[in-house]
Every structure is written in C-alpha cells, then in structure tokens.
Amino acid sequence: MRSHDQLRPARPAGPLGASLGDLVSQPAEVDGLGAGPFLTSVLFLAVIFGVFARKRAAGHNRDAVSSPAEARLS
C-alpha cells in the first residue's frame, strides 16, 4: 500500500480553488486542515453565497442613490 506522501503531487495540480479545497479537506496527518469533504463543500458554498449576497447588496444600494447631477435634473 502506498503512503499519503507518495500520492500527493509535488506542486498544486489545478486551479487555486481546488488546491484550497484539498488543503482544507485533507487530514492533518498529511498537512491538511482535516475538515473533510462535506464540511469543505459547505464552507465553500457559504463563501460563494456570501460574495454574491454582498455584491447584490452593493449593487442595490448603488442604484438607489442618485448622483448630484441626477438630483439637479429632477
């Protein structure tokens, strides 16, 4: 049977998100954070929803505020 060190690539072999997912989900014995795949997926999903919610809130507030030039025209 191969050890975990022989299975891990010497450098990240994919996009940044995949590398971060590997870091978070891998056991601590192989230099990971040990969160596991389910918790890692939940964390990433929460971050994605948070980014979209923040962008939507920022866009909504921007539409509601008029510029000084628009205020003079009305």
N, C-alpha and C positions, 0 to 999 in steps of 0.2 A: 504494500500500500504506500502511496506517495504522501509525503508530508505537505502541510499547507504552504510552506515556503517554496516548494517545487511547483506548485500550481499557480502561484501569483506571478504576474508579469513584472519585469524589472522596472517598467515605466507605465504610466497610465495608458491604457489601450482604448480610449474612447473619449467622448465629449466630457466636459467638466462636470455636468450633472451626473453622469454615470460614475465618474471617479468619486464624487462626493457621496453618492449613494452606496458605493462599495465601502468607502471608509466608515460610514455610519452603520451599515448593516453587518459588517464582518465582526466576528468575535474578537474580544480584547486580546486573546492569545496570539492572534495574527495581526496585531497593531490596528485593529478596528475599534469602534466605539461600542460594539456589542448590542445595538438596538434591535437588530433582527429585521427581516424584510418587511413585515407587516407595519411595524412602527415607523420604519423609514418611509414607506409609502404614505402613511398618514401624515407624517411631518412635511414631506414634500408637497402633498396635496394642500395642506394648510397654508404653506408658504405661497403656493400658486394662487389660491383663493384670496389671500391677503394682499398680494400685489395687484390683482385685478380689482378688488374692492377699493383699494387706495387710489388707483388710477381713475376708477369710475367716480369716486367722491371728488377727486381733484378736478376732473372734467366737468362735473355737475356744478361745482361752485364757480368755476370759471365762466360758464355760460350764464349764470345768474347775475354776475357782476358786470355792469356796463362800464365802458371806458368813459373818461371825461368828454371825449368828442361825441359819443353817442348820447350822453346826458344833455349836451347843448342842443342837439338836433331835435329832441323830443319836447 
